[in-house]
Structure formats: C-alpha cells, structure tokens
Amino acid sequence: MSIPVKLEVFEGPLDLLLHLIDKHKLNIYDIPIVIVTDQFLDYIKKLEEKNMEIMSEFIEMAATLINIKSKMLLPVEKKEDEVETDPREELVNKLIEYKKFKYIRDKLKVRQMDAKKVIFKEPTIPAEIINYEEKIEASQILSNIDLSMIYNIFQSVMKKQHNKIDPIRSDFGEIVKEEYTVNDKIEYIIDLSKQYQTISFRDVLESQVSRIEIIVTFLAVLELIKMGRISIMQKEIFDDIIIKYKESC
C-alpha cells in the first residue's frame, strides 16, 4: 500500500522553480537546467490538481524547460559573427521579475500588518521601500514598466500622507485605524478603471485617506496585475504610470 505524500502548494510554475532553486542553493543566473527540469517534472506528475487552468500553466512551463534542456544538450552549429545566446536567459529574466514581485508583495503585507491597528506619532517609510533598488539590480517589472518609478510614486505619496498627519493629534501617540482589505480595494480599482477606461496610478494612491489605505491599495494593484485583470503602461521613463482594465477578463 502506497503512503500518501502531501505536496507543498505553489502559486504557480515560477513559484515552484524558485523553490527548487532556493532549496538546492542554486545560482539563479546559472541554473542547472537538467536537474531543475527533472525535479519540476517529478512534482507535476504527483500533482493531483483538477483545475485545468492551473495545470496548463505547469505543463506549459514543463514544455519550456524541456525545450531549453534539449537546446543545451544538443550541439549547436555557430555561424560566423553570430552572438551566442543562452537558452535560459528568458526564463532567468522571468524568475528575477517574479522574485521581485513576490518580494514587493511580501514586504508590503508585513507593513500592512504592522500598520493595521495603530498609527504612531513619528511614522517612517519602511527601509524596504527606500533601499529596495540597491538590493535588486533588475530595472524592469512587467511590460517595460520602470520599477523605480513605481516606488518613487509610492514613496512620495506615503511622504505626503505623513505630512498630512495633524501634529496636535499625533501628540496623543496611537490612533486606532480603520480596517481595509485588499479585496475591497481590488473591487474599487476595477470599478474605477471600468468607469474611466484609464486611470493614473499616482492619482489612485493619492485619493486614499490614510497610510494603511495607501499600502492596501498598492497591494491590490499588484494583485490585479498578477491576476491579469489590469495592465499598466508608461509612455516615457519619467511619465506617470497608467492603469487600464482588461476587457477580456
């Protein structure tokens, strides 16, 4: 009689790949594709997921890994003046972007929990927000959007909100906070983007009343991007970021 094994649950194929890389302390920029592919395939064989949409994502990634594996194992004839490209490059870029995205979300969730009950007399911008660019070198996130611009907007809105705090009320120390949920803000952003077709990322954040509400709204925007419910665009590098609802969803 076989013993049932409980598999770890992953958010998607990129999440599983990052887990395998971290678990075996592998270099994300030099992935041993044979080992990772074999372990990835082993996981999806054991997966009893009935949701075909979720399964299709894992199967698609498995096909990508097998394709990369075959390219790396088979000898390739190099033409003169041809620049050699690493077949893993696109996958590595996706993993870096996903790792960044996950880092952002997790740090903001921690910040949300810290700020959920009270606001303090001298609130400060989290170090993760201020120093994030120094820790992660990649400069893009989803559709050529400048990641630093997202954080600059978020940081400036948070600073403005801090300046709005009444110094007299702040002397009382702690102020009980209202409760906001990511789901509520997801509905709010969808309704807003449906109504106006396109909306300003900065305007959405600045319209929030409190710092915790700004953080929850930012988390909602990230979640909607991940869900594919909205797209974000930026015409020029220093332009505002525009949010657009995806009609097909």
Buried (B, 14 or more C-beta within 10 A) or exposed (E): EEEEEEEEEBEEBBBBBBBBBEEEEBEBEEBBBEEBBEBBEEBBEEBEEEEEEBBEBBBEBBEBBBEBBEBBEEEEEEEEEEEEEBBBEEBBEBBBBBBBBBBBBEBBBEBBEEBBEEBEEEBEBBEBBEEBBEEBEEEBBBEEBBBBBBBBBBBBBBEEBBEEBEEEEBEEEEBEBEEBEBEBBBEBBBEBBEEEEEBBBBEBBBBBEBBBBBBBBBBBBBBBBBEEBBBBBBEEEEEBBBBBBEEEE
